[in-house]
Amino acid sequence: MIKSCSKKQNPSLLKRFSWIFTTFLVILLTCSSQSFAEELLDSKPSEHSFVAAAVREVAPAVVRIDTERAFEREPFDPTLLDPLLRDLLGEPGTGLERERGQGSGFLIDSKGLVLTNAHVVDRVDQVIVTLADGDQFDGHVVGTDPITDLALLKIDGDIQAYMAPLGNSEELEVGDWAIALGTPYGLERTVTLGIVSSLHRNINSLGFSDKRLDLIQTDAAINPGNSGGPLVNQRGEVIGINTLVRSGPGAGLGFAIPINLARRVSEQLLRDGQVVHPYLGVQLVPLNARIAREHNRDPNSLLELPERSGALVQAVLPDSPAEQAGLKRGDLVIGTDEVLVIDPQTLLEQVDKAVIGEPLLLKVLRNGRDMNLSIKPAPLPGLE
């Protein structure tokens, strides 16, 4: 007889084992689900965006600036007034009128120093600073620098204020986030979001020939009243000061002064009450090979231009450092003792870094010959 080597299993024991295993598996899955849910809740992203976090870092330092100035009304010629209107309205009045303005700013120290635009406080008689919590204080202008459109204010009184964290505008790249804060159209605590659209935008290309600025361009909305407010990065650090907006065709382009420049200017304003800018006394135009070739083809041209890039001297101001150094109209500045000059902006950057009264070596092309001229920058006149 052949016996089977397998044992016959007990059905009752098998059912009991199956029930125990199923119960254990349900308990295990339940615990795992609870643990997973807890981990999911712990890792749930914040309900608020990075913009809200950045604004929380800076908003307490943003202030509204209300200004007032007196100006004399233009005299009205009474002979132009209709006799009937004169009988009804009386003689036209004369005297002083009051003009009110508004802008933004932000605190850069706990003692009440406020950084803003120079055009916000231009020739004002009264300054009122409203803090983020609504408290109002009188303020006064410590100093202004029209060339960079920057001004430093001081809140009158002994206060302990929240100061804005300042970033490094040299670290910016095109495409970085840009958040604008301020009081556009009198609407306090307004925030707009965009990106850094461009860097080192020359303000002269925007039609401001009396300024020396390389601006941050942004598409974050900047409107009247935003002037002087901070432009902030995604970490909640001030990277610029809102100063200009393009209106009309091409509207939506905003511009801000880099915070690194503003920091240097504010330190000079606090120390000296003014900023002295070096100048040479020349009017410059850009030159490159294409422009020079087109000029040289003209049979009526008075001089032949070198077919290369540089800063072409269009005019030399009388009694200026440039005249004293021997610069002449038609000279092409191609370098200094430190850098290659490819356009007027490059030369102006070197002049800004120069020390007043100390020689600055210029490399010049004149009538096809290379020559070196030593020029001593003087303080830029006409700012009083």
FILUMLO-465883 format. One record per residue (C-alpha): x, y, z. Coordinates in steps of 0.05 Angstrom, whole numbers, padded with zeros to 5 digits, always signed. Example, Ala and Ser with C-alpha at 12.3 -4.5 7.8 and 13.67 -1.06 7.14 Angstrom:
FILUMLO-465883
+--------+--------+--------+
:     px :     py :     pz :
+--------+--------+--------+
: +00246 : -00090 : +00156 :
: +00273 : -00021 : +00143 :
+--------+--------+--------+
END
This chain:
FILUMLO-465883
+--------+--------+--------+
:     px :     py :     pz :
+--------+--------+--------+
: +00000 : +00000 : +00000 :
: +00025 : +00065 : -00019 :
: +00015 : +00121 : +00032 :
: +00012 : +00193 : +00015 :
: +00069 : +00234 : +00044 :
: +00024 : +00295 : +00055 :
: -00017 : +00307 : +00117 :
: -00090 : +00323 : +00115 :
: -00101 : +00395 : +00143 :
: -00152 : +00414 : +00197 :
: -00204 : +00463 : +00165 :
: -00220 : +00494 : +00233 :
: -00148 : +00511 : +00248 :
: -00139 : +00542 : +00179 :
: -00199 : +00587 : +00188 :
: -00174 : +00612 : +00256 :
: -00105 : +00628 : +00228 :
: -00135 : +00665 : +00169 :
: -00179 : +00708 : +00215 :
: -00119 : +00726 : +00260 :
: -00077 : +00745 : +00199 :
: -00132 : +00788 : +00169 :
: -00143 : +00824 : +00235 :
: -00068 : +00838 : +00242 :
: -00065 : +00864 : +00171 :
: -00123 : +00912 : +00182 :
: -00091 : +00939 : +00246 :
: -00024 : +00948 : +00210 :
: -00056 : +00985 : +00151 :
: -00096 : +01030 : +00198 :
: -00034 : +01050 : +00237 :
: +00005 : +01061 : +00173 :
: -00051 : +01105 : +00145 :
: -00053 : +01147 : +00209 :
: +00023 : +01155 : +00208 :
: +00022 : +01174 : +00134 :
: -00033 : +01225 : +00146 :
: +00005 : +01256 : +00203 :
: +00068 : +01261 : +00161 :
: +00027 : +01291 : +00104 :
: -00002 : +01343 : +00151 :
: +00067 : +01359 : +00179 :
: +00095 : +01368 : +00108 :
: +00036 : +01408 : +00083 :
: +00061 : +01472 : +00049 :
: +00047 : +01539 : +00081 :
: -00021 : +01569 : +00066 :
: +00014 : +01634 : +00046 :
: +00062 : +01649 : -00011 :
: +00134 : +01672 : -00008 :
: +00109 : +01741 : -00026 :
: +00070 : +01745 : +00039 :
: +00132 : +01722 : +00078 :
: +00175 : +01774 : +00043 :
: +00125 : +01830 : +00055 :
: +00122 : +01813 : +00129 :
: +00197 : +01826 : +00133 :
: +00194 : +01896 : +00103 :
: +00123 : +01924 : +00110 :
: +00132 : +01948 : +00182 :
: +00188 : +01994 : +00158 :
: +00150 : +02025 : +00100 :
: +00124 : +02096 : +00112 :
: +00080 : +02147 : +00078 :
: +00110 : +02216 : +00067 :
: +00063 : +02276 : +00062 :
: +00095 : +02342 : +00042 :
: +00074 : +02414 : +00035 :
: +00108 : +02473 : +00004 :
: +00091 : +02546 : -00007 :
: +00097 : +02577 : -00076 :
: +00080 : +02644 : -00103 :
: +00021 : +02647 : -00149 :
: +00037 : +02672 : -00219 :
: +00012 : +02744 : -00225 :
: -00051 : +02749 : -00266 :
: -00059 : +02806 : -00316 :
: -00124 : +02841 : -00294 :
: -00132 : +02870 : -00364 :
: -00147 : +02799 : -00388 :
: -00205 : +02790 : -00339 :
: -00274 : +02804 : -00367 :
: -00304 : +02866 : -00332 :
: -00367 : +02826 : -00315 :
: -00326 : +02772 : -00281 :
: -00286 : +02825 : -00244 :
: -00350 : +02853 : -00216 :
: -00373 : +02784 : -00195 :
: -00306 : +02756 : -00169 :
: -00269 : +02818 : -00149 :
: -00196 : +02834 : -00165 :
: -00151 : +02773 : -00176 :
: -00113 : +02754 : -00113 :
: -00039 : +02749 : -00104 :
: +00006 : +02718 : -00052 :
: +00030 : +02648 : -00031 :
: -00006 : +02583 : -00044 :
: +00005 : +02515 : -00012 :
: +00020 : +02453 : -00053 :
: +00015 : +02384 : -00023 :
: +00050 : +02321 : -00046 :
: +00056 : +02249 : -00025 :
: +00106 : +02193 : -00032 :
: +00135 : +02132 : +00002 :
: +00198 : +02115 : +00040 :
: +00227 : +02064 : +00088 :
: +00265 : +02064 : +00153 :
: +00338 : +02045 : +00150 :
: +00354 : +02051 : +00224 :
: +00316 : +02046 : +00289 :
: +00326 : +02120 : +00306 :
: +00281 : +02145 : +00250 :
: +00324 : +02154 : +00188 :
: +00281 : +02147 : +00125 :
: +00306 : +02136 : +00055 :
: +00265 : +02163 : -00003 :
: +00270 : +02199 : -00071 :
: +00296 : +02269 : -00076 :
: +00238 : +02290 : -00120 :
: +00189 : +02270 : -00064 :
: +00217 : +02324 : -00017 :
: +00241 : +02375 : -00068 :
: +00237 : +02446 : -00038 :
: +00185 : +02426 : +00014 :
: +00170 : +02466 : +00077 :
: +00137 : +02411 : +00118 :
: +00145 : +02336 : +00122 :
: +00098 : +02288 : +00158 :
: +00118 : +02215 : +00164 :
: +00064 : +02162 : +00176 :
: +00090 : +02096 : +00203 :
: +00061 : +02028 : +00186 :
: +00022 : +02027 : +00251 :
: -00011 : +02094 : +00235 :
: +00030 : +02138 : +00282 :
: +00049 : +02205 : +00251 :
: +00111 : +02247 : +00264 :
: +00141 : +02311 : +00237 :
: +00205 : +02301 : +00199 :
: +00260 : +02342 : +00167 :
: +00305 : +02333 : +00107 :
: +00376 : +02314 : +00126 :
: +00401 : +02320 : +00055 :
: +00384 : +02308 : -00018 :
: +00423 : +02288 : -00079 :
: +00388 : +02308 : -00144 :
: +00439 : +02272 : -00187 :
: +00418 : +02204 : -00159 :
: +00348 : +02226 : -00139 :
: +00359 : +02204 : -00067 :
: +00341 : +02238 : -00002 :
: +00350 : +02223 : +00072 :
: +00298 : +02244 : +00123 :
: +00299 : +02243 : +00199 :
: +00236 : +02233 : +00241 :
: +00233 : +02286 : +00296 :
: +00228 : +02256 : +00365 :
: +00256 : +02197 : +00403 :
: +00229 : +02133 : +00372 :
: +00248 : +02060 : +00367 :
: +00228 : +02040 : +00296 :
: +00230 : +01976 : +00256 :
: +00284 : +01980 : +00203 :
: +00281 : +01947 : +00135 :
: +00332 : +01892 : +00120 :
: +00376 : +01914 : +00063 :
: +00400 : +01865 : +00009 :
: +00455 : +01867 : -00043 :
: +00435 : +01894 : -00111 :
: +00499 : +01868 : -00142 :
: +00473 : +01797 : -00133 :
: +00411 : +01809 : -00175 :
: +00398 : +01772 : -00240 :
: +00347 : +01784 : -00294 :
: +00286 : +01741 : -00278 :
: +00292 : +01747 : -00202 :
: +00227 : +01762 : -00165 :
: +00214 : +01836 : -00150 :
: +00161 : +01860 : -00100 :
: +00143 : +01934 : -00097 :
: +00114 : +01965 : -00034 :
: +00088 : +02036 : -00024 :
: +00029 : +02083 : -00024 :
: +00007 : +02092 : -00097 :
: -00049 : +02143 : -00105 :
: -00053 : +02149 : -00029 :
: -00070 : +02075 : -00020 :
: -00027 : +02053 : +00038 :
: +00005 : +01985 : +00045 :
: -00001 : +01967 : -00029 :
: +00041 : +01908 : -00055 :
: +00053 : +01889 : -00128 :
: +00093 : +01831 : -00156 :
: +00137 : +01824 : -00217 :
: +00207 : +01805 : -00238 :
: +00272 : +01840 : -00251 :
: +00265 : +01855 : -00325 :
: +00334 : +01886 : -00337 :
: +00395 : +01912 : -00300 :
: +00441 : +01972 : -00310 :
: +00389 : +02011 : -00349 :
: +00420 : +02079 : -00363 :
: +00373 : +02134 : -00340 :
: +00398 : +02180 : -00396 :
: +00365 : +02133 : -00446 :
: +00299 : +02150 : -00411 :
: +00307 : +02224 : -00424 :
: +00339 : +02247 : -00359 :
: +00405 : +02279 : -00379 :
: +00416 : +02311 : -00311 :
: +00421 : +02245 : -00273 :
: +00474 : +02193 : -00263 :
: +00440 : +02126 : -00251 :
: +00440 : +02054 : -00273 :
: +00370 : +02030 : -00257 :
: +00337 : +01964 : -00242 :
: +00280 : +01953 : -00291 :
: +00219 : +01915 : -00267 :
: +00149 : +01898 : -00290 :
: +00122 : +01902 : -00219 :
: +00069 : +01957 : -00220 :
: +00097 : +02024 : -00196 :
: +00049 : +02083 : -00195 :
: +00049 : +02155 : -00171 :
: +00059 : +02153 : -00095 :
: +00103 : +02091 : -00100 :
: +00164 : +02136 : -00108 :
: +00214 : +02125 : -00052 :
: +00184 : +02058 : -00031 :
: +00225 : +01994 : -00029 :
: +00234 : +01942 : -00083 :
: +00243 : +01875 : -00048 :
: +00270 : +01807 : -00067 :
: +00239 : +01740 : -00050 :
: +00277 : +01737 : +00016 :
: +00246 : +01801 : +00041 :
: +00308 : +01845 : +00031 :
: +00307 : +01914 : +00000 :
: +00343 : +01913 : -00067 :
: +00321 : +01980 : -00095 :
: +00282 : +02044 : -00087 :
: +00223 : +02055 : -00134 :
: +00234 : +02119 : -00172 :
: +00205 : +02120 : -00243 :
: +00148 : +02090 : -00284 :
: +00139 : +02092 : -00359 :
: +00072 : +02122 : -00378 :
: +00038 : +02125 : -00446 :
: +00063 : +02076 : -00499 :
: +00103 : +02021 : -00465 :
: +00069 : +02033 : -00398 :
: +00081 : +01980 : -00346 :
: +00156 : +01990 : -00342 :
: +00181 : +02010 : -00273 :
: +00251 : +02030 : -00251 :
: +00286 : +02029 : -00184 :
: +00352 : +02056 : -00157 :
: +00398 : +01999 : -00134 :
: +00403 : +01994 : -00058 :
: +00479 : +01990 : -00059 :
: +00483 : +02060 : -00090 :
: +00429 : +02085 : -00042 :
: +00467 : +02059 : +00017 :
: +00531 : +02096 : -00003 :
: +00493 : +02161 : -00017 :
: +00454 : +02158 : +00048 :
: +00519 : +02150 : +00087 :
: +00547 : +02213 : +00054 :
: +00483 : +02252 : +00065 :
: +00483 : +02233 : +00139 :
: +00556 : +02252 : +00146 :
: +00560 : +02315 : +00103 :
: +00489 : +02334 : +00086 :
: +00505 : +02331 : +00012 :
: +00539 : +02287 : -00041 :
: +00595 : +02316 : -00084 :
: +00601 : +02285 : -00153 :
: +00664 : +02289 : -00195 :
: +00658 : +02318 : -00265 :
: +00702 : +02331 : -00325 :
: +00662 : +02382 : -00364 :
: +00652 : +02347 : -00430 :
: +00592 : +02328 : -00472 :
: +00600 : +02257 : -00498 :
: +00567 : +02215 : -00552 :
: +00577 : +02141 : -00566 :
: +00619 : +02120 : -00625 :
: +00629 : +02053 : -00659 :
: +00659 : +02029 : -00724 :
: +00593 : +02031 : -00763 :
: +00576 : +02102 : -00742 :
: +00647 : +02125 : -00758 :
: +00646 : +02094 : -00827 :
: +00580 : +02127 : -00845 :
: +00608 : +02194 : -00821 :
: +00673 : +02186 : -00859 :
: +00635 : +02172 : -00925 :
: +00605 : +02241 : -00921 :
: +00647 : +02287 : -00966 :
: +00625 : +02347 : -00924 :
: +00650 : +02319 : -00857 :
: +00700 : +02365 : -00824 :
: +00742 : +02310 : -00792 :
: +00754 : +02236 : -00800 :
: +00733 : +02193 : -00742 :
: +00770 : +02130 : -00719 :
: +00730 : +02069 : -00736 :
: +00726 : +02039 : -00666 :
: +00685 : +02043 : -00603 :
: +00694 : +02096 : -00550 :
: +00667 : +02161 : -00520 :
: +00670 : +02217 : -00571 :
: +00680 : +02287 : -00544 :
: +00625 : +02330 : -00575 :
: +00638 : +02393 : -00534 :
: +00684 : +02418 : -00479 :
: +00657 : +02466 : -00427 :
: +00696 : +02530 : -00415 :
: +00739 : +02532 : -00352 :
: +00726 : +02459 : -00339 :
: +00776 : +02405 : -00318 :
: +00771 : +02378 : -00389 :
: +00792 : +02444 : -00420 :
: +00849 : +02452 : -00371 :
: +00874 : +02382 : -00387 :
: +00873 : +02397 : -00462 :
: +00814 : +02354 : -00486 :
: +00785 : +02378 : -00552 :
: +00723 : +02368 : -00593 :
: +00732 : +02306 : -00637 :
: +00777 : +02269 : -00587 :
: +00757 : +02197 : -00576 :
: +00767 : +02171 : -00505 :
: +00783 : +02097 : -00510 :
: +00806 : +02082 : -00439 :
: +00829 : +02103 : -00370 :
: +00887 : +02078 : -00331 :
: +00842 : +02021 : -00307 :
: +00790 : +02002 : -00359 :
: +00774 : +02001 : -00433 :
: +00723 : +02054 : -00450 :
: +00672 : +02030 : -00501 :
: +00618 : +02083 : -00491 :
: +00605 : +02147 : -00451 :
: +00572 : +02108 : -00394 :
: +00636 : +02068 : -00382 :
: +00675 : +02133 : -00376 :
: +00623 : +02165 : -00329 :
: +00627 : +02104 : -00284 :
: +00702 : +02114 : -00278 :
: +00694 : +02189 : -00265 :
: +00644 : +02173 : -00209 :
: +00696 : +02129 : -00176 :
: +00751 : +02181 : -00184 :
: +00776 : +02225 : -00127 :
: +00765 : +02299 : -00135 :
: +00830 : +02335 : -00147 :
: +00869 : +02270 : -00160 :
: +00895 : +02257 : -00231 :
: +00855 : +02211 : -00275 :
: +00893 : +02184 : -00336 :
: +00853 : +02184 : -00401 :
: +00875 : +02147 : -00464 :
: +00853 : +02188 : -00524 :
: +00855 : +02181 : -00600 :
: +00866 : +02248 : -00636 :
: +00878 : +02253 : -00711 :
: +00897 : +02180 : -00713 :
: +00948 : +02185 : -00657 :
: +00946 : +02154 : -00588 :
: +00958 : +02202 : -00530 :
: +00951 : +02204 : -00455 :
: +00920 : +02262 : -00418 :
: +00919 : +02272 : -00343 :
: +00856 : +02305 : -00318 :
: +00835 : +02324 : -00247 :
: +00760 : +02317 : -00235 :
: +00727 : +02376 : -00199 :
: +00662 : +02379 : -00159 :
: +00601 : +02381 : -00204 :
: +00575 : +02453 : -00201 :
: +00505 : +02481 : -00202 :
: +00472 : +02437 : -00149 :
: +00456 : +02491 : -00100 :
+--------+--------+--------+
END
